[in-house]
Amino acid sequence: MTEPTKTPTRPRRGFYFLAPVAAWLLLECVSALTLMILPPEPEPAALPEEDPEWLVSAKDAWKNGFFGPDIHTIWRPSPGYREKAHRSRRYGEDDLAIDDNGHRVIPDSPPKSRKKPKDVRRVMLVGGSHPFGMWVNPSESYIEVLGQLLNAEGKHTWEVMNAACPGHTTFQGRKYIEEYGLDFEPDIILFDLGMNDSLPLSIQYASADHEVQAVPTWAARLSGTLTSLPSYRLLKKGLAGFVGKPKPAQVRVPMNLQLENQAAVRDLGEKEGYKTLFFSQVSVMPPERGGAAQCKYRPEGFEPYVDICGSFEELQAKAGFYFHDPIHANAEGHAIIGNAVYEKLKEIGWTE
């Protein structure tokens, strides 16, 4: 009588689950022990907990609806927004009016179409709070001064669009042009940005602008879990010598990225058919402290640019009388800038 054939025994299903788990736990233990032996990494510079002044102002604008979230530019003016003139006259004596395109306009002015009308030339201003016209009426801002000068020539019909936004950096300006600005078919873009790039970060705004992203909650939690694992930290330490160790950004847009943003705007213009005029960035001391202008940045290598610094440096101690505060010109200061831009456009032949 033959014995029945024995069926080979199979490992229990639990083995296939427990073996990888055991191997992973062993890896984490070895990584943790290795990290204890290796010298600790130096701590990055701590970010201040208190909000810097620029972020306090931005939060106020978010709170009252002036700013709206944007997946490309982080924030921008809310289309159709209206605000009664504030006691502080932050935006002049007129009401603050944002049209359906998201641009600052003179209250009750005729709406501008997205598509450029036939036989019209357009100048679009992309900038921060100073070009936006902080502390002055919209009609006094230098983009409106420029529009009046251009149309007074009578050669062409010009439309000017104030697409500036308080707090914006070169990163946000670049993204605005790439994602929205081209829709308006501008002939000339005035790229008056750079001052806000060097604004400080804080715990409440701890990432440089190009790193600010809206990620799903589950992804943020997973990222936090992974970065806490010993194996991850050991791998990061091991690769540091090969791929380099980035330094924590302490400003919104480091200088190398500011130059990259300006180049991208210029190159896009060459491809899409608009001309780009860059601006030097100026700060002015108040009259009681001498009143002299100090040039913060000249976009050397990005030609043409209008030298706003030079316009106020030549005024010496009188420059302070043309500014409301160190970086925001008053109506008389905007008139000087509008004329300087107009003369530069004539000089380079862009008004013909």
Summary of the structure (lengths in Angstrom):
residues: 352
radius of gyration: 27.7
end to end distance: 111.1
largest distance: 119.0
contacts: 1005
relative contact order: 0.12
helix: 43%
strand: 16%
